[in-house]
Amino acid sequence: MTIKYELIKKSTETNARLGKITTPHGEIDTPIFMPVGTRATVKTMTPEEVKDLGAQIILSNTYHLYLKPGHELIEEAGGLHRFMNWNGPILTDSGGFQVFSLGDLRKIREEGVEFRSHIDGSKHFISPEKAIEIQNALGSDIMMCFDECVSYPADYEYTKQSMERTTRWAQRCKDHHKDWDKQGLFGIVQGGMYRDLREQSVQDLLAMDFSGYAIGGLSVGEPMETMCEVLDYTTPLLPEDKPRYLMGVGTPDYLFEAVIRGVDMADCVLPTRIARNGTAMTTQGKIVIRNAKYSKDFSKLDPDCDCYTCKNYSRAYIRHLFNVDEILALRLTTIHNLRFLIRTMENIREAIKNDNLLEYKDEFYKNYGYSED
């Protein structure tokens, strides 16, 4: 397989792992946070800027790129890497979560999902085979199987039917994927909040021998305690010689809790989305930079941050930019939030290396304002 995982060190105090993933477009140090470039761009950022922040891999969205500009056009351009001028690793999701999010605009059946575009209402159909064809055309390093993400809460019988269908779809995805030397394929563990379903999902997917395994169906509205419980009994079932990816988490506390339970990869649109709304993540907690109390605050967003924004601009200036609707405001807060999470993960990797992850977590939580209760 083209995706290889090397376990470098296991934490002596938690289930955290220090590792390295090798892909056709470079190596990734894990645990890692992946910035999201939904439509072949991390919003407001150039690829060079994203790389300078320390990002080693980005995620793009199959559903959105299928609708616009179309996977055929991207393939004609030479693939997603060339199209967006990103020469590092790319992971593409399958589009399953976006289709799930459409609600009444989609109809799920065994063959696949029929849905209406959120853009113009046009009808489309994505099957497991179609999801693989789209991702093959995009040329990502890591592709995801097409799955169904159930809502929270969901009853046991529906969750069971959904998990079993996701398993059948995973087999169809694997059967349809041909060029394993160029693109890896991850299976996605489903099963909602039910332990026996999660265990069955893992068992079935392991038998298919994917390049790596994702844990889906979490961070969909359930309490953090529930997410942690699911990770506690799911992650240890996954193989030690394959990457483990928790889909859709991007707040510092969720990242810490995931890593402590053995997760290697995570992604989320949250840091860039809240940045565009004027919220900055800092080592002292989140701040809403639009607030009037920052109008004469000439300190930087975060005294402990080494990003371009914090090196050059004050809170007062960034607040001014937001209040006069200048695009630079969105860019500066996006730069900061992404660097904040990437740097946090760098520190987590160093803490695993030095066997003091829990000490670092406690210090981080105390400063950020998280409670252990």
C-alpha positions in Angstrom: 0.0 0.0 0.0 1.1 3.5 -0.8 0.2 4.8 2.7 2.6 3.6 5.4 2.5 4.3 9.1 5.5 4.1 11.4 4.9 4.0 15.2 7.8 5.9 16.7 6.8 6.0 20.4 3.9 5.2 22.6 3.0 7.4 25.6 3.9 5.8 28.9 0.9 7.5 30.6 -1.8 7.5 28.0 -2.7 5.7 24.7 -1.2 8.6 22.7 1.1 7.7 19.8 4.0 9.5 18.1 4.2 8.4 14.5 4.9 9.2 10.9 2.7 8.6 7.9 4.4 8.3 4.4 2.3 9.4 1.4 3.1 9.9 -2.3 3.4 13.6 -1.6 5.5 13.6 1.6 5.6 12.6 5.2 3.3 13.6 8.0 4.3 13.7 11.7 1.5 12.5 13.9 -0.6 13.4 15.9 -1.6 16.0 13.3 -4.3 18.6 12.8 -5.4 19.0 9.1 -6.6 22.4 7.9 -9.7 22.1 5.7 -9.6 23.4 2.1 -13.2 22.5 1.3 -13.3 23.9 -2.3 -9.6 23.4 -3.1 -8.6 26.3 -1.0 -8.1 27.0 2.7 -10.3 30.1 2.9 -8.4 33.5 2.6 -5.0 31.7 2.5 -2.5 30.8 -0.3 -1.0 27.3 -0.3 2.4 28.8 0.5 1.0 30.6 3.6 -0.7 27.4 4.8 2.6 25.5 4.4 4.5 28.3 6.3 2.1 27.8 9.2 3.5 24.2 9.6 0.6 22.4 7.9 1.7 19.1 6.6 -1.5 17.9 5.0 -4.8 19.5 4.0 -8.3 18.1 3.5 -10.6 18.8 0.5 -14.2 18.0 0.0 -15.4 15.5 -2.6 -19.1 16.6 -2.6 -18.3 20.3 -3.1 -15.6 19.7 -5.8 -17.9 17.3 -7.6 -20.6 20.0 -7.9 -18.1 22.9 -8.7 -15.9 22.9 -10.7 -16.4 19.2 -11.4 -13.9 16.4 -10.9 -13.5 16.0 -14.6 -12.1 19.5 -14.9 -9.7 19.0 -12.0 -8.5 15.8 -13.6 -8.0 17.6 -16.9 -5.9 20.2 -14.9 -3.6 17.5 -13.7 -5.3 16.6 -10.5 -6.0 18.5 -7.3 -2.4 19.1 -6.3 -1.6 20.9 -9.5 -5.0 22.6 -9.7 -4.6 24.3 -6.4 -0.8 24.5 -6.3 -0.4 22.4 -3.2 2.5 19.9 -3.4 2.0 18.3 0.0 -0.3 15.4 1.0 -4.1 15.8 0.5 -6.9 13.9 2.1 -10.3 13.9 0.4 -13.4 13.0 2.3 -16.1 10.9 0.6 -18.9 13.4 0.7 -20.9 11.2 3.0 -21.2 13.8 5.8 -22.2 16.6 3.4 -24.9 14.4 1.9 -26.1 13.4 5.4 -26.3 17.1 6.2 -28.7 17.8 3.3 -31.6 16.3 5.3 -34.8 16.4 3.2 -32.8 17.0 0.1 -31.4 13.5 0.0 -32.7 9.9 -0.2 -30.6 7.0 1.0 -30.9 3.6 -0.5 -28.7 0.5 -0.9 -27.3 1.6 -4.3 -26.2 5.0 -3.0 -27.6 8.4 -2.2 -29.9 10.5 -4.5 -29.8 14.2 -3.5 -30.5 17.7 -4.7 -27.6 20.2 -5.0 -27.7 22.9 -2.3 -26.5 25.3 -5.0 -29.2 25.0 -7.7 -31.5 22.1 -6.7 -30.3 19.9 -9.5 -30.6 16.1 -9.0 -27.5 14.0 -8.4 -26.6 10.5 -7.4 -23.5 9.3 -5.6 -22.8 5.6 -5.1 -19.7 4.1 -3.4 -18.3 3.5 -6.8 -19.0 7.1 -7.9 -17.3 8.4 -4.8 -14.2 6.4 -5.6 -14.2 7.6 -9.3 -14.5 11.2 -8.2 -11.6 10.9 -5.7 -9.5 9.0 -8.3 -10.0 11.9 -10.6 -9.0 14.4 -7.8 -5.8 12.4 -7.2 -5.7 12.8 -3.4 -3.1 10.8 -1.4 -5.8 9.5 1.0 -9.3 8.8 -0.1 -12.2 7.9 2.2 -14.9 5.3 1.7 -18.4 6.4 1.1 -20.4 6.1 4.3 -23.5 7.2 6.1 -23.2 9.4 9.2 -26.2 9.0 11.4 -27.6 11.9 13.4 -27.4 12.1 17.2 -29.4 10.7 18.9 -30.4 7.8 16.7 -32.2 4.6 17.7 -30.4 1.3 17.8 -32.2 -0.4 14.9 -31.6 2.4 12.4 -28.0 2.8 13.6 -27.4 -0.9 13.0 -28.9 -0.9 9.6 -26.9 2.2 8.7 -23.6 0.7 10.0 -24.2 -2.5 8.1 -24.9 -0.6 4.9 -21.7 1.5 5.4 -19.8 -1.8 5.7 -21.2 -3.1 2.4 -20.4 0.3 0.8 -16.9 0.0 2.1 -16.4 -3.3 0.4 -17.8 -1.8 -2.8 -15.4 1.1 -2.5 -12.4 -1.2 -2.0 -13.5 -3.4 -5.0 -13.7 -0.3 -7.2 -10.4 1.3 -6.2 -7.7 0.0 -8.5 -4.5 2.1 -8.2 -3.3 1.4 -4.6 0.2 2.5 -5.6 -1.0 6.1 -6.0 -3.8 6.5 -3.6 -4.6 5.1 -0.2 -8.1 4.3 1.0 -9.4 4.5 4.6 -12.4 2.6 5.9 -14.8 4.5 8.3 -16.0 3.0 11.5 -19.6 3.8 12.2 -22.1 2.5 14.8 -23.3 5.6 16.6 -23.0 5.5 20.3 -23.5 1.8 20.6 -20.5 -0.3 21.7 -21.5 -3.6 20.1 -22.1 -1.8 16.7 -18.8 0.0 16.9 -17.0 -3.3 17.6 -18.8 -5.1 14.8 -17.9 -2.2 12.4 -14.2 -2.4 13.3 -14.2 -6.2 12.9 -15.8 -6.1 9.5 -13.5 -3.3 8.2 -10.3 -4.9 9.5 -11.1 -7.9 7.4 -11.0 -5.7 4.3 -7.5 -4.4 5.2 -7.6 -0.7 4.4 -4.7 1.8 4.3 -6.0 3.3 7.5 -9.1 3.7 9.6 -11.3 6.7 10.4 -13.7 7.0 13.3 -16.8 8.7 11.9 -20.2 9.6 13.4 -18.7 11.6 16.3 -18.7 15.3 17.0 -22.3 15.3 15.7 -23.9 16.9 18.8 -23.2 14.3 21.4 -21.6 15.3 24.8 -17.9 15.2 25.0 -18.1 12.5 27.6 -20.0 10.3 25.2 -17.4 10.9 22.4 -14.6 10.0 24.8 -16.4 6.8 25.9 -16.8 5.7 22.3 -13.1 6.4 21.6 -12.1 4.5 24.8 -13.5 1.3 23.5 -13.1 1.8 19.7 -9.6 3.1 19.2 -7.8 0.2 21.0 -9.5 -2.2 18.5 -7.7 -0.5 15.5 -4.4 -1.9 14.3 -1.2 -0.3 15.6 0.4 -0.3 12.2 -2.2 1.9 10.5 -3.2 5.5 10.9 -6.2 6.4 13.0 -8.3 9.4 12.0 -11.1 11.1 14.0 -13.3 13.0 11.6 -14.5 16.5 12.3 -12.9 17.7 15.6 -11.0 21.0 15.9 -11.3 22.5 19.3 -8.2 22.1 21.6 -10.0 20.1 24.2 -11.4 17.6 21.7 -7.9 17.3 20.1 -6.3 16.6 23.5 -8.9 14.0 24.4 -8.7 12.3 21.0 -4.9 12.1 21.1 -4.8 10.8 24.6 -7.0 7.9 23.3 -4.8 7.0 20.5 -6.0 9.1 17.6 -3.4 10.2 15.0 -5.3 12.6 12.7 -8.1 15.1 13.0 -9.7 17.9 10.9 -12.3 20.6 11.3 -13.5 23.8 9.6 -14.1 25.4 13.0 -10.8 27.4 13.4 -11.1 29.0 10.0 -14.9 29.6 10.3 -14.8 31.3 13.7 -11.8 33.3 12.5 -13.9 34.8 9.8 -16.5 35.7 12.4 -13.9 37.5 14.5 -13.1 34.9 17.2 -9.5 34.1 17.9 -8.2 31.0 19.8 -5.4 32.0 22.3 -3.5 30.3 25.1 -5.7 32.2 27.5 -8.9 31.1 25.8 -11.1 32.4 23.0 -11.5 36.1 22.4 -14.1 37.9 20.3 -12.0 40.6 18.7 -15.0 42.7 17.6 -15.8 43.5 21.2 -15.4 47.1 22.3 -12.9 46.3 25.1 -10.2 45.7 22.5 -10.6 49.1 20.8 -7.4 50.4 22.5 -5.7 47.1 23.2 -2.4 47.4 21.4 -1.1 43.9 22.5 -1.1 41.0 20.1 -3.8 38.4 19.9 -1.8 35.9 21.9 1.4 36.7 23.8 2.7 33.2 23.3 2.0 32.9 19.6 4.7 33.0 16.9 2.4 33.5 13.9 2.7 36.3 11.3 -0.4 38.1 12.7 0.9 38.1 16.3 4.3 39.3 15.2 3.0 42.3 13.4 -0.5 43.4 14.4 -2.4 44.5 17.6 -5.9 43.5 18.8 -7.0 47.1 18.3 -5.9 47.0 14.6 -7.6 43.7 13.9 -10.8 44.9 15.6 -10.7 48.0 13.4 -10.4 45.9 10.3 -13.4 43.8 11.3 -15.5 46.9 12.1 -14.8 48.4 8.7 -15.3 45.1 6.8 -11.8 44.8 5.5 -10.8 41.4 4.1 -7.5 41.6 5.8 -9.3 41.0 9.1 -10.4 37.5 8.0 -6.9 36.6 6.7 -5.1 37.7 9.9 -7.4 35.8 12.3 -7.4 32.7 10.0 -3.6 32.8 10.0 -3.6 33.0 13.7 -6.2 30.3 14.5 -4.6 27.7 12.1 -1.1 28.4 13.5 -2.5 28.1 17.1 -3.9 24.6 16.5 -0.9 23.5 14.4 1.5 24.7 17.1 -0.6 23.1 19.8 -0.3 19.8 18.0 3.5 20.3 17.7 3.6 20.8 21.4 1.5 17.7 21.9 4.0 15.7 19.9 6.9 17.0 21.9 5.0 16.2 25.1 4.4 12.6 24.0 8.1 12.4 23.2 9.0 13.6 26.7 6.3 11.6 28.5 4.6 14.6 30.0 1.4 14.8 27.9 -0.9 14.9 30.9 1.2 17.7 32.5 1.0 19.7 29.3 -2.7 19.1 29.0 -3.4 20.2 32.6 -1.3 23.4 32.0 -3.1 24.1 28.7 -6.5 23.6 30.2 -5.8 25.8 33.2 -4.7 28.7 31.0 -7.4 28.2 28.4 -10.2 28.1 31.0 -11.3 24.5 30.5 -12.6 22.7 33.6 -11.8 19.0 34.2 -15.3 18.7 35.8 
